[in-house]
């Protein structure tokens, strides 16, 4: 249906083709029922991403498509660099897929503002949307634009064995900043690199802001205020995240090769027992916990801030949405609901070894206690969204990543990082006067 | 008569039309975009605003300065290429094998050699391990993790790879020279340095100029792959390896600013076009002299 993209008008050529086909069909008589059934078939186009970060997703999707009887679903795995631009270009040309993979926050909100995505309220079962936890960042103008697909708990790893070696309680990771600094000191005194990872490719800086900025926020909308000019990164409250990083650098608590290592090799140091603490993601935990025989613990970033969001687990979710130009949004919605059926949720776990984004998922199949505990603490307990997903691309590239990198290599102070962030925010407003109004509206949704 | 006059143009017309469509149309659209605030695939006309914003941004000028700094690599590339090509020309034992080995970096894709180089130059990587083993700790720098050093590391990689092209070009020119001149110089008692500087170099002027112009264009508009790989895909650490091409890429792909990307592309195209002019001059002069 949707792939035909018939525009509703009947040209003379099409009329003649239809008439000829109809006459031929009548002549064939006995074949008519099967031809009619074929014509009634619903075909959906789905563009997706995720195999790159969650191997097994392709197998899950292939099996789901084969098992789905109400429509033919054609899937296309997208390249990482073009997930957004390919969809937006196709949508502008009126050739968007029915179902599109969507990263959270601004990564799909721009498409919402361009009118390329359809609101899902009233289209997808409200229970399915809620259970899938698309997060607050998918809401705009009273509607929601994604169904959650798989979760990304944002957390910190710590190596229990190294904690034991330093005489720390491996069952009680530090919760406050003071306890954290004391733990770092204890680890350092034993010759163990206390905290860090790898920031050469920049992602560590993004994750860090996602963990640290909320510590001085009372609401998610407050983060958006930093971009619309209501609040300012030059306020110590908002550049404190980089001041804390500077503190760790000056104390010698960060691993010495942090600036030349990339994100994942940095996390590997924790798994390998060469680094005690650092940022990671929940999707890695099943494999890392198994590889270390349960030596990897998870924790929330130690609290230094006084905001209402401080100390809360952070949950991000990758999701799927329906294009505004879809000719059959109901069929697309039905397929999304199918992906959240109990049978499909189990299949997701079997194919990927990871938990699907659905609070109704039966976790009895999860045998690793660390993974189960993490799911309960991050997904089933009160959590907050990942605020780095609110930052405009320009801020991401010119402030969020460079600021963290430069603080870590000792080039700038935390306060100077705040100045850099404020300058880039001002430039973003100059470059994008139209988006500032959108951000203002969005801030109200997230307040 | 008229028919034969126009016939050649008719033969090449299909290709000209194809090229105009493939290259000309995007350029025209790019210029158009540079005057628009593009959202999605089009947007309102805003005159010179994109150019104003770009020219008023310190990051853009920092990117330009990094491209200009990379020009320092060119004299080194020329010197290295000349030295090695002349040594090879002297028919050192196994020179043909050396020639192949020296050209390998140029055959390999930049991402491949950059990934290897990146591992080598990590703070606790093989290069620094060797330096520390030799008690040269003060030389064990954070090659790719320090804002003060990263661009020089990129330059080192560029010199290593791009010099291979210079070696092959120069050697090809040397092998086409009349060897009787060298023999005569030897008989007259000229030493190696004198033969190189008084006999060989004057005859290589054209190919050296060609290599320099091509290298200038490379440094200003074709170093994306190097900085993308070494700078963590972001021109880092900080913005220390940001160059104009990466600025364009970030504006288009990561900041959703096609109008800004188009404005910088137009400026880069204009600069490249200005540099291509001397390249054609060199080539046309060489064609005339047979060099």
Interface residues (C-beta under 8 A of the other chain):
Chain A: X81 X84 X85 X88 X89 X91 X92 X93 X110 X114 X116 X199 X200 X201 X202 X256 X257 X258 X259 X260 X261 X262 X392 X393 X394 X396 X397 X398 X401 X402 X405 X406 X409 X411 X427 X430 X431 X432 X434
Chain B: X37 X39 X40 X41 X42 X53 X57 X59 X121 X122 X123 X124 X125 X142 X143 X144 X145 X146 X147 X232 X233 X234 X236 X237 X238 X239 X250 X253 X254 X255 X256 X257 X260
